Amino acid sequence: MSDQFDQSAAQPRESDDAEPSRSIDAPRTGDIVIDAALTDLAVADADDLDAILDRGEAVHRTLQGRLADLGG
């Protein structure tokens, strides 16, 4: 067994019948809840305006919640 890190093992595997994956270009904040909301927005179908709006509003609510937590 090799001592080198196998980077391919850290990547999720796709099934044979899955659509080709596209690169997810979502910012990373270090906050797992915010990052999840941003990733959901980033993977929204660009042709589905309703999905983009719904996920954008979810990001907005998440950010407002996190800011409210900071305000005490």
C-alpha positions in Angstrom: 0.0 0.0 0.0 1.3 3.4 -0.9 2.0 6.1 1.7 0.9 8.8 -0.7 -2.5 10.5 -0.1 -5.1 9.3 -2.6 -7.0 12.5 -3.5 -9.5 10.6 -5.6 -10.8 8.8 -2.4 -11.9 12.1 -0.9 -14.1 12.9 -3.9 -17.7 11.7 -4.0 -18.3 9.0 -6.6 -21.0 9.2 -9.2 -23.1 6.3 -10.4 -22.8 5.3 -14.0 -26.2 6.8 -14.9 -25.6 10.1 -13.2 -25.4 13.3 -15.2 -21.8 14.7 -15.6 -21.0 16.8 -12.6 -20.3 20.5 -13.0 -17.9 22.3 -10.9 -19.4 23.9 -7.8 -18.0 27.4 -7.3 -19.6 28.4 -4.0 -17.7 30.5 -1.5 -16.6 28.8 1.7 -17.1 30.7 5.0 -16.1 28.0 7.5 -19.7 28.0 8.9 -21.2 24.7 7.8 -24.8 26.0 7.8 -24.0 29.0 5.6 -21.7 26.9 3.4 -24.5 24.4 2.8 -27.0 27.2 1.9 -24.4 28.7 -0.5 -23.7 25.4 -2.1 -27.5 24.8 -2.6 -27.6 28.1 -4.4 -24.6 27.4 -6.5 -26.0 24.0 -7.7 -29.4 25.4 -8.6 -30.4 25.0 -12.2 -29.5 28.2 -13.9 -32.6 27.9 -16.1 -35.0 27.6 -13.1 -35.5 31.1 -11.8 -37.9 30.0 -9.0 -35.3 27.6 -7.7 -32.6 30.3 -7.7 -34.9 32.8 -5.9 -35.9 30.2 -3.3 -32.3 29.2 -2.6 -31.2 32.9 -2.6 -33.9 33.7 -0.1 -32.7 30.7 2.0 -29.2 32.1 2.0 -30.5 35.5 3.0 -32.5 34.0 5.9 -29.5 32.0 7.0 -27.2 35.0 7.0 -29.8 37.1 8.9 -30.0 34.3 11.5 -26.3 34.1 11.9 -26.0 37.9 12.2 -28.8 38.0 14.8 -26.9 35.4 16.8 -23.9 37.7 16.9 -26.0 40.7 18.0 -27.1 38.9 21.1 
